[in-house]
Amino acid sequence: RAPRNGAGGTGVRVTVRVRPGAAREQVGGRYGDGAEAALVVAVTARAIDGAATEAVLKAVATAFGVKRRDVTLVSGATHRTKVIDIQAPEPTASRRLTELMQ
């Protein structure tokens, strides 16, 4: 959840907790407590051949109002807990993250 500056501009690094195979797609909620809390992302795709990971990246892009190419997987390709970078203008990205984490 730390702000970061990259070559392409500013953005945030977010830890997400994935719920694959959900009844409907949803971005929002908190998994865990304190500074280690993760944003919950539920996707309908199953965790097969990276389908759920791609669905998570698309869902997060939509939730933050950015294009899919502005959302990058940093770590956790085969895990439910993933770290992603979102290239979005500050403070808009941080504000949106706060809204989604509630």
C-alpha positions as CSV (number, residue, x, y, z in Angstrom):
1,R,0.0,0.0,0.0
2,A,3.0,2.3,-0.2
3,P,3.1,5.1,-2.8
4,R,5.8,4.6,-5.4
5,N,7.4,6.4,-8.2
6,G,8.2,4.6,-11.3
7,A,9.6,5.4,-14.7
8,G,6.1,5.8,-16.0
9,G,4.8,8.1,-13.3
10,T,3.4,7.7,-9.9
11,G,1.2,5.0,-8.4
12,V,0.7,2.6,-5.5
13,R,1.9,-0.9,-4.7
14,V,-1.0,-3.0,-3.3
15,T,-1.2,-6.4,-1.7
16,V,-4.4,-8.2,-2.7
17,R,-6.0,-11.4,-1.5
18,V,-7.7,-13.3,-4.3
19,R,-10.9,-15.3,-4.1
20,P,-11.1,-17.3,-7.3
21,G,-14.3,-19.0,-8.4
22,A,-16.5,-16.5,-6.7
23,A,-20.2,-16.1,-7.8
24,R,-19.5,-12.6,-9.0
25,E,-16.6,-10.2,-9.5
26,Q,-15.9,-7.7,-6.7
27,V,-13.1,-5.5,-5.5
28,G,-13.3,-4.3,-2.0
29,G,-12.9,-5.3,1.6
30,R,-10.0,-6.1,3.9
31,Y,-8.2,-9.3,4.6
32,G,-6.1,-9.1,7.7
33,D,-5.4,-6.2,10.1
34,G,-3.1,-3.2,10.4
35,A,-0.4,-2.4,7.9
36,E,-0.4,-6.0,6.6
37,A,-4.0,-5.9,5.5
38,A,-4.7,-6.8,1.9
39,L,-7.4,-5.7,-0.6
40,V,-9.9,-8.5,-1.3
41,V,-10.5,-9.2,-5.0
42,A,-13.1,-11.8,-5.9
43,V,-13.2,-13.1,-9.4
44,T,-15.3,-15.7,-11.2
45,A,-12.3,-17.2,-13.0
46,R,-10.8,-20.4,-11.6
47,A,-7.2,-20.6,-10.6
48,I,-6.2,-22.6,-13.7
49,D,-3.4,-21.5,-16.1
50,G,-3.3,-18.0,-14.7
51,A,-6.9,-17.2,-15.5
52,A,-7.7,-15.9,-12.0
53,T,-4.5,-13.8,-12.0
54,E,-5.4,-12.1,-15.3
55,A,-9.0,-11.6,-14.0
56,V,-7.7,-9.9,-10.9
57,L,-5.5,-7.5,-12.8
58,K,-8.5,-6.6,-15.0
59,A,-10.8,-6.1,-12.0
60,V,-8.3,-4.0,-10.2
61,A,-7.8,-1.8,-13.3
62,T,-11.5,-1.3,-13.5
63,A,-11.8,-0.5,-9.8
64,F,-9.1,2.1,-10.0
65,G,-10.3,3.6,-13.3
66,V,-7.1,2.8,-15.2
67,K,-6.2,0.7,-18.2
68,R,-5.2,-2.9,-17.8
69,R,-1.7,-2.1,-19.0
70,D,-1.3,0.2,-15.9
71,V,-1.7,-2.7,-13.5
72,T,1.4,-5.0,-13.1
73,L,1.9,-8.2,-11.1
74,V,5.0,-7.9,-8.9
75,S,4.8,-11.2,-7.1
76,G,2.4,-14.0,-6.3
77,A,1.5,-15.4,-9.7
78,T,0.6,-18.8,-8.2
79,H,-0.6,-17.6,-4.8
80,R,-3.8,-16.2,-3.4
81,T,-1.9,-13.3,-2.0
82,K,-0.4,-11.1,-4.7
83,V,1.5,-7.8,-4.9
84,I,0.6,-5.5,-7.8
85,D,1.6,-2.1,-8.9
86,I,-1.0,0.4,-10.1
87,Q,0.1,3.3,-12.2
88,A,-2.4,6.1,-11.4
89,P,-2.2,9.7,-10.4
90,E,-1.6,10.5,-6.8
91,P,-3.4,11.2,-4.5
92,T,-6.3,9.6,-6.5
93,A,-4.9,6.1,-6.3
94,S,-4.3,6.2,-2.5
95,R,-7.8,7.7,-1.9
96,R,-9.4,5.0,-4.0
97,L,-7.5,2.3,-2.2
98,T,-8.7,3.6,1.1
99,E,-12.3,3.6,-0.1
100,L,-12.0,0.0,-1.4
101,M,-10.3,-1.3,1.8
102,Q,-13.3,-0.3,4.0
